[in-house]
Amino acid sequence: MELLSEVATGAGDGELIRLSVDAPERFAEVFDRYARDVHGYVVRRLGPAHADDVVAETFLIAFRRRARYDTSRENARPWLYGIATNLVARHHRAEKRFLRALERTGVDPVAAAFDDGVVDRVAAGAQQRALAGALAGLSRGERDVLLLIAWGGLGYEEVAGTLGIAIGTVRSRLHRGRAKVRAALGGADPTADTDK
């Protein structure tokens, strides 16, 4: 247990993952830092029915691969989102069904979980349905890039590293995805942000 006192709780992700190779309980700190974010991202991609399983599998895979993690990377979030995105790809059909159901019903499980009022939900329902339909119509690559940026909060370089693609590919997929979403929403772009 000397290892536990080696680094304070505020250790960077790379250091925690390095320490977890010999002291596996240290990986729990990485889980505590990112599980909620990864869960929210997966819920928005697949719906609540699959989220717990995908998040559990994401962290299980990360735990098993922790000895191969590049510990010079202090932020493990892109690595974890990459694993989650690959698992989402396995559930691609479920994701499309979820987006089509959201398009029909207008009920977003993430928004419903943090419901501030029925009036707000009803007002946003039509826009959510249109957005869900637009997202379902994107290619998997476009959807992955767009949602890692919009819902995952990753920057362009992080998305490139997460998906193992060039930053130019990130930019072109994001541009095409945003154009398709804008067209489906009559010119509105709910994913607009400044360059990261």
Stockholm file with secondary structure:
# STOCKHOLM 1.0

chainA/1-196         MELLSEVATGAGDGELIRLSVDAPERFAEVFDRYARDVHGYVVRRLGPAHADDVVAETFLIAFRRRARYDTSRENARPWLYGIATNLVARHHRAEKRFLRALERTGVDPVAAAFDDGVVDRVAAGAQQRALAGALAGLSRGERDVLLLIAWGGLGYEEVAGTLGIAIGTVRSRLHRGRAKVRAALGGADPTADTDK
#=GR chainA/1-196 SS CHHHHHSCTTCCHHHHHHHHHHSGGGHHHHHHHHHHHHHHHHHHHHCHHHHHHHHHHHHHHHHHTGGGSCTTCCCCHHHHHHHHHHHHHHTHHHHHHHHHHHHHHCCCHHHHHTCCCHHHHHHHHHHHHHHHHHHHTSCHHHHHHHHHHHTTCCCHHHHHHHHTCCHHHHHHHHHHHHHHHHHHTTTCCTTCCCCC
#=GC SS_cons         CHHHHHSCTTCCHHHHHHHHHHSGGGHHHHHHHHHHHHHHHHHHHHCHHHHHHHHHHHHHHHHHTGGGSCTTCCCCHHHHHHHHHHHHHHTHHHHHHHHHHHHHHCCCHHHHHTCCCHHHHHHHHHHHHHHHHHHHTSCHHHHHHHHHHHTTCCCHHHHHHHHTCCHHHHHHHHHHHHHHHHHHTTTCCTTCCCCC
//
